[in-house]
Structure formats: C-alpha cells, structure tokens
Amino acid sequence: LQEEEEGPLRKSSLCPNVATSEGTEPGQGGLAPAFPLPGEWRGKMEEEKVYSQNGVFAHLELLEARAYEAAVKQEETERQEEKLARLKARVQELRLQRDELRAKVDLQQKGQLGKEGAVSNPAQPSARAVLEWKIKSLKAMLQIFYLTGISGKLSKRGVCFCISTAYEGTYLDSFHLDLLTKPEVRIYRHSIPTFIPLQQIAKKYLQTDIRRFLSVLSDHLNAYVGRRYQADQLQEHFSGQIEGTLQRNSLCNLLVFNYNVSSESKTFPFNVRLLYGDPCCSLPTEVVISCTPDAPASLAETAAAHSDLFRRVALHKVFRSFSSAGE
C-alpha cells in the first residue's frame, strides 16, 4: 500500500511541470508534437525551395542589370576619352600654329629694326631663333603623340620614341625607335620586327613628314599585334575545336586551320584560309572556306555565314560564338 501511494507522488514530483492527459479538456494542457508532421514538413520544404529559386533568379537579374549598366558606362567613358584625346591633339596643333606665327612675327619685327635702325631681310631668321622654334615644335609634337600611344623624349643625338600597342583595350607590346637629327633625320637603332616594312615607310615619310611616319608605323605595329593576339587566343582557349595545328607566318597575315561542323548527324571538316591583305588591319580581307566533296549542300550556306563572321569579328570571338551556339 505504501508503494502504491508513493508511486503517483514520485511521478508528479519528478515531472512537476508536465500535465497528464487525465482530467484535461481538449485545447487545455497536453503535449504538442515536437516536430511537424511529414506532410507539413514537405510543404515547408517546397515553399522554401520556391523562395530560394525566386531569390536566385532575382539576384541573377540584378547582376545582369548591373553588368549592363557597367558596360554602358564603360562605353560612354571610352567614347568621352577618345573625344577628349582628339580635342587635346587639336589644341596642341593650334598652339603649335600659334607659336609658329608668333615666332615669324617676332623675327620680322627684329629683322626690320636691324642694327642701328637698318632694315634687314625678314626672310633670314637667326640660327638661334630657328633652333628654339624647332625645339618647341618637337616638344609639342611629342605631347600630341603621347595621347595616341606614342611617347618620346629628347636625347643627346636626337629623339627616342616609344610606340605602345594594344588590341581591344588590352595592352600588348612596346617598340622603341631612336632617331638622329643631325645632319639629317635618320634611324639610329630600333626594336621594330624585321617583317615590318620600316625602311619603306621611312623612305616615304621620314624626311618630309615625321608625324605621318610615326602614325603609319604605329598602324602597322598595332595591326600586327592584333592579328597575333587573335591567333594566340584561338590556340589557348579553343584548341579543342581545331583539328591539328594553326598555321601562320611571322607577320600573322596568313592563317590556315581546320575545324569540324556537324550536319545530318555527321561531322564534316572545314578548311579555312584567312588572308589579311591590308597590313594596317587586324581583320582578314579574304576568307576561303572549303569542305570535302561528300558534304551536303546545306553546308554551303553555313560556310558562307562563317565566312562573313570571319570578315567582321575577331577570330577568337567567332569561335566563342560557335561554342555559345553549341551550348
């Protein structure tokens, strides 16, 4: 009897805060389930999954909008920088013309006064005035070329120029050119590649128009490094799409390679020959695409479309578009 009486007491003393189901009404007391039922759990999981997907999509849309805004801002910035560079170059040219006119006026005034009021020949300026005018003109010209990727500095013997090259905003190489100015302008030493027609350009422009000489030489160098950059990018990132090796010459104005095209559940090789007829251009002037004789007629349209792409778009970007289309 004592054990029977102590039994309920032990239970109530061990768990004083837990109500039993005896004597309780619905909705009062009782134990609630510690975990939701399986159906409720699945519902919550599906609801959280939907919310998660919506959050990812919204985040992707936000990133896409930000990327588009950044691209628009960058394009506008580049356009403004190009416009500013042209305006600065124009200002330098106008200043140079102003200085030339001032020098001529000063020389005429000094020549007319002469010694003891005698009138001298204004067409014969002094050697010092001519030298000062040449130095001033040369400094102004160096400033103009610096805005176009060409910089230079005066040396003891003449002028040292540095021609910086880039392609699509990517800095590539720099080439150096030392010119002697006495007794006449001539090339002293340089780092221009041998396959660039430096002597032909110098023979045509160096003695008569040094600005034109540097501008034409810069066009040749930028076009060469642009073609080389495209071929390097093709071999580095899209070698899996090319059959064999990419063949090119030193000037990179002739490229030959093969790649496969699928049609009617079969694969056919395309042989491509790109010829860059303009040495100052980084896009080909002639594109020849040939295929095997057993290829279907539908591949002729594909070859024509690819040929048009090679003429308008950089080489590595063409294969990037092929990859995107395949995916």
Secondary structure, 3 states (H helix, E strand, C coil): CHHHHHHHHHHHHHCCCCCCCCCCCCCCCCCCCCCCCHHHHHHHHHHHHHHHHHHHHHHHHHHHHHHHHHHHHHHHHHHHHHHHHHHHHHHHHHHHHHHHHHHHHHHHHHHHHCHHHCCCCCCCCCHHHHHHHHHHHHHHHHHHHHCCCEEEEECCCEEEEEEEEEECCEEEEEEEEEEECCCCCEEEEECCCCCCCHHHHHHHHCCCCHHHHHHHHHHHHHHHHHHHHHHHHHHHHCHHHEEEEEEECCCCCEEEEEEEEEECCEEEEEEEEEECCCCCCCCCCEEEEEECCCCCCHHHHHHHHHHHHHHHCCHHHHHHHHHHHHC
